[in-house]
């Protein structure tokens, strides 16, 4: 099944869960149950490393909708884009294996918000990703965290982000879009 169809199913399921009173606090862990499908595997017969990031998107959709953030973003003409991400693999997901994508908001810096995703089987972490995302306006430009938190509220109880996450975000950053970024391999 192509990820677009899974995305639509997750969005519909998240909306249904909200209607049934299963909304989430922005600091809660959201969970989406998935199965490794034939379209997810690579020639080595396990989940393709690139597919993890696509499936972790499903966790973000679920959390954004169930925590009420998606409606606030839609109302204000905002959307989120991933500015950087890192993923670590521990065990392989096999064909037809059931797993949970667990997602939570882990904090922010001066320009972006951070989320953590985990692929979990029977309580055991198989893979983990850290994602840094920025909010943009459909009319152009970026949304500051102050504006974001004014519209949706600043989540209480979020612990401080581990220092390595800030270091990674700084070390992996590319120049801003209006600054040249030549591809020089020397």
N, C-alpha and C positions, 0 to 999 in steps of 0.2 A: 504494500500500500504506500503510495507516495505520501510524503510528509504533509503536503497541502491538505489531503483528506483527513489525516490524523489531526492536523491543526484545527480544521473545522469541527471535527468531532469533540476535541478537547474544549473548544470555545463554547459549543452548545452544552456540553456536560457541565462546565463551570457555571454557566448562566442558570442551568437547571438546579445545581447545588445551591446557588445563592437564593433562588426562589424557594427552595426547601429549607431555608434557614441555616445553611452550612457555609455562611460567609466566613472569612478568615481575618484575623487581626494582621496588619502588615508585618508584624514580627514573627508570625507563626510559620511553621513549616508546611508547605503545600505538598501534596502527594498525588501523582498521576500513575496509575498502573498500566504498564505496557508489556508487549510481547515482542521478542526479537523475530522479525519477519524475514522471509527470503530476500526481500529488497534491502534489508539492513546489513546483510553479511557480505564479506569479501571473499576472495579466492582461497583464503585460509580457513573458511567456514566459521568465522566468528564475526561479531559486530565490527563493522568497518570503523576505524578510528574517527573519521570525519562525520559519521552518522550520529555519534554521541552528541555533538554540539547541536545538530539539527533537532534531536529529540529533547535535549535540555531546553530548547525554545518552548516546547510544549509545557514544561513546568513553569516557565515565566508567564505564559498566557494564563494558565490556571491561577497562579498567585495574583497576577494583576487584576484579573476579573473578580476573583473571590474576595480580595481585600478592598475592592471598590476603587482601585487606582485607575483602572482602564476607563471607567466612566468619567472620572475627573479629567483624564488626559483627553478624551474625546470631546468633552464639553469645552475645554480650553484650546483645542486645536493643536495638541502636542502629540508627539510620538517618540518612542525610545529607540535608540540605535546602540548597538554594541560597539564600543571603541577599542576594547581589548579583551582577550580571554586567554586563559591557560587551563589546560586539562592534564590530569595525571591518571594513568591507568594502573590498576592493581591486578585485576582478574578479567578474563574474557567472558563476554556474554555469548552464549551459544544459540543456534537456531531454535526457535520456539520457546526459549527460556523466558519466564515471566520475571519482571523486575519493576521496581518503583523508581520513578524520577522524583526525588525530594528536592524542594527549592525553598530557599529563604533569603530574605534581605539581610545582609550582614553589616551594612553601614554605608558611609559616604565620605568623600573628600570634598574639596572646595568646588569641584566641577561635575562630579559624577556620583552615581550610586553603584554599590557593589552587591552582587548576589552570588550565592553558592548553590551549586547543583550537585547532586549525588545520584549515581546509579546504584541501587541497593537491592540485594537479593537476600531474603530471609534475615534482614537486619544487618547484613554484612556489606560494606562499601566495596564496590567493584571499580568505580571511577569517580573522580571529583573534578569539577570545574569551578573556577572563579571568573566572574564576568563583571566588567566595568562598563556601565552604560550611561550615555548622555541623553538628555531630553532636548528635542528640537521642536521648533514651531513649524507648522505646515506653511505658514506665511514667510518663513525664513528666519534664521538666527537660532540661538540656543536659549534654553530656559534655565535660569539660575536655580540652584537648590533652594534659595530663599523663596522664590516664586512657587516652586514645586511644593515645598512644605507648607506654605501659606494656603495653597489650594487643597492639599490632601491631608495636612497635619503631619507633624514630625513624629515618626514612631518612637515611642518611649520604650526603654528597656533593651535597646540594641547595644550590645557590648562593643568595646573599642575594636577596630579592625586590627588584626595582627600586623606587626611592623613589616613583615616580609611582603604583605599584599601591597602596602604603599610603595615599598622599594621596587617590587615587580612592576607596578603601574608606571612609576617614573622611568624605570630602565627600558620598558618596552614601548614607550610613547614615540610616535612619529611626529614630525613637525606639524604645526597647524596647517589647515587647508590653504591658507593664503601665503604660506611660506614655501619656497621651492624645496623639493625633496628628490633630488636627482638620484637615479639608480647607478651608483658608482661602486663597482665591486673591487676596486683596488685596495 
